[in-house]
Amino acid sequence: MKLFEKTRNTYIIYSVIIFIISSSVIYFTLKNIVTKKQDEKLLWDKELIAKKIKYEDPLPIFEVDDYESKNPPKDTLYYKDTLMYHVVNSKEKYELYRQLTSIETLQGKTYKIITRNSMVRNQDAILGITVSVGIVVLLLIITVYFANTLLMRSVWLPFYKNLEALKNFSAEANRPLTLQSSDIDEFQELNISLSKLTNKINSDFNNLKEFTENASHEMQTPLAIMQTKSELLLQSENLDKGQVAQIRAIYQSVQRLSKLNKTLLLLSKIENRQFKDLETIQVNQVIERHLEIFDDFIDDKNLRVDMKSTMDVNIQANSLLFDMVISNLISNAIKHNIEGGQILVQTTDLFISVSNSGEAPKMSSLSLFERFKKESTASNSFGLGLAIVKKICDNYNWKITHSYTEDQHSISIYF
């Protein structure tokens, strides 16, 4: 959940709670005030009646129950709410009254004085005031909500624009990160930190890229010289067998080192996404072309090759990188195959799968795609072939998997 949405939802929840509590407090406060005023009015009426009985003409006396006349209660006052029956406009109804009952002894006689006051008008007044105040509070909450929403959007707008710019930032583009300024101190401080961070990333990326290219270039020159000198020495007629063997070992090591240098440089370029050109590639044609290139190696192991394709498959990728993928997959299937084994290539618009016969793997499937991890003990294998394939797949967000079932290794790439 976004911060803005969380803030808004929290505001709504607390506003509803405050509205309910404030409305209830207003209602019960008004009710208590009105009830207290009514009780004071009823008490004043009672005192007025008592004075009339005591000092003026006596009021009509109603006979009480025989029990009460024989056992007159003590002087007391008590209030209560009661319903009174009325006929208004030919309609019968009960109306709520506030009642004060007073039992007093006046001039040697016990009187029961009852005064009542209608609560209907007061109740309507309470409800009216409560509703009015509630509407005002509700309108205030709504107004503050929309004002707060507009304010928050304007405040957070630079943040979201900068976030979008940060998502689109790439060190490969070699461009500084352009951020929108804000009058909020925290956002401005964040902009400064991000600018410093991205500038450092650009600088480190360019330095690393330059170092890799320079190191590779500088290494190739002495390696080429060593390779040439080794070839000249091998052509010399004054060498014995031991010297020839030593020079040949040097020559092979130089070749291996040169190949390793080129492979690591290629991995670095793939990781730095230096292969940006996209083309429409016909997958089946690329696979058939590489099967022809490896035809001699296939015949040498007496392998049977089957290719299954449901349709012409086209993808968008760099042609050089895709050639590396297919070349490494087929080369891997040949290298790790058994004599007289099988290679099965399947293509659809969703995936490519290359399967080969072979022994059970000695390491996990994930380890096969790591650098310098290899099943074969061959000296000419660096264990970088599948690592290159994995990096290319990561570059295009393809998923690569390895499985082993029924004596068959299968490497699949899902587009």
Long-range contacts (C-beta under 8 A, 24 or more apart in sequence): 3-156, 4-152, 4-153, 4-156, 7-152, 8-145, 8-149, 8-152, 11-145, 11-148, 12-145, 15-141, 15-145, 18-141, 19-134, 19-137, 19-138, 19-141, 22-134, 22-137, 23-130, 23-133, 23-134, 23-137, 26-129, 26-130, 26-133, 26-134, 27-126, 27-127, 27-130, 30-126, 30-129, 30-130, 31-126, 34-122, 34-125, 34-126, 35-98, 38-98, 38-117, 38-119, 38-122, 39-79, 39-98, 39-100, 41-117, 42-79, 42-98, 42-99, 42-100, 42-115, 42-116, 42-117, 43-77, 43-100, 45-100, 45-115, 45-117, 46-77, 46-100, 46-102, 46-113, 46-115, 49-113, 49-115, 50-102, 50-104, 50-106, 50-111, 50-113, 53-106, 53-107, 53-111, 54-106, 54-107, 61-111, 64-112, 68-112, 72-103, 72-105, 72-110, 73-103, 73-110, 74-103, 75-103, 75-104, 75-105, 76-102, 76-103, 77-101, 77-102, 81-119, 82-116, 84-116, 95-120, 96-120, 96-123, 155-184, 158-182, 158-184, 158-187, 159-187, 159-190, 162-187, 162-190, 162-191, 162-194, 166-194, 166-198, 169-198, 170-273, 171-201, 171-202, 171-205, 171-206, 172-205, 172-272, 172-273, 172-274, 174-202, 174-206, 175-202, 176-202, 205-272, 209-268, 209-272, 212-265, 212-268, 213-265, 216-261, 216-262, 216-264, 216-265, 219-261, 220-258, 220-261, 220-262, 223-254, 223-257, 223-258, 223-261, 224-258, 226-250, 226-254, 227-251, 227-254, 227-255, 227-258, 230-254, 256-379, 256-380, 259-382, 260-382, 260-384, 263-382, 263-384, 263-388, 264-384, 266-324, 266-388, 267-371, 267-384, 267-387, 267-388, 267-391, 270-321, 270-388, 270-391, 270-392, 270-395, 271-391, 273-395, 275-318, 275-320, 275-321, 275-395, 276-318, 277-318, 277-319, 278-316, 278-317, 278-318, 279-316, 279-317, 279-318, 279-319, 280-314, 280-315, 280-316, 281-314, 281-315, 281-316, 281-317, 281-319, 281-322, 282-312, 282-313, 282-314, 283-313, 283-314, 283-315, 283-347, 283-352, 284-309, 284-312, 284-313, 284-347, 286-322, 286-323, 286-326, 287-326, 287-330, 287-345, 287-347, 287-352, 290-323, 290-326, 290-327, 290-330, 291-330, 291-345, 293-327, 294-330, 294-331, 294-334, 297-334, 298-334, 298-343, 301-334, 301-337, 301-339, 301-340, 301-341, 302-339, 302-340, 303-334, 303-337, 303-340, 303-341, 303-342, 303-343, 304-340, 304-341, 304-342, 304-343, 305-342, 305-343, 305-344, 305-345, 306-342, 306-343, 306-344, 306-345, 307-344, 307-345, 307-346, 307-347, 308-344, 308-345, 308-346, 308-347, 309-346, 309-347, 309-348, 310-347, 310-348, 311-348, 311-349, 313-347, 313-348, 313-349, 313-352, 315-415, 317-396, 321-392, 321-395, 322-392, 324-388, 324-389, 324-392, 325-389, 325-392, 325-393, 325-413, 328-385, 328-386, 328-388, 328-389, 329-354, 329-389, 329-411, 330-354, 331-385, 332-356, 332-385, 332-386, 332-411, 333-409, 333-411, 335-376, 335-378, 335-381, 336-375, 336-376, 336-409, 344-408, 349-415, 350-414, 350-415, 351-412, 351-413, 351-414, 351-415, 352-412, 352-413, 353-410, 353-411, 353-412, 353-413, 354-410, 354-411, 354-412, 355-408, 355-409, 355-410, 355-411, 356-408, 356-409, 357-407, 357-408, 357-409, 358-407, 358-408, 358-409, 359-407, 360-404, 360-407, 361-402, 361-404, 361-409, 365-401, 365-402, 365-403, 365-404, 368-402, 369-400, 369-402, 386-411, 389-413
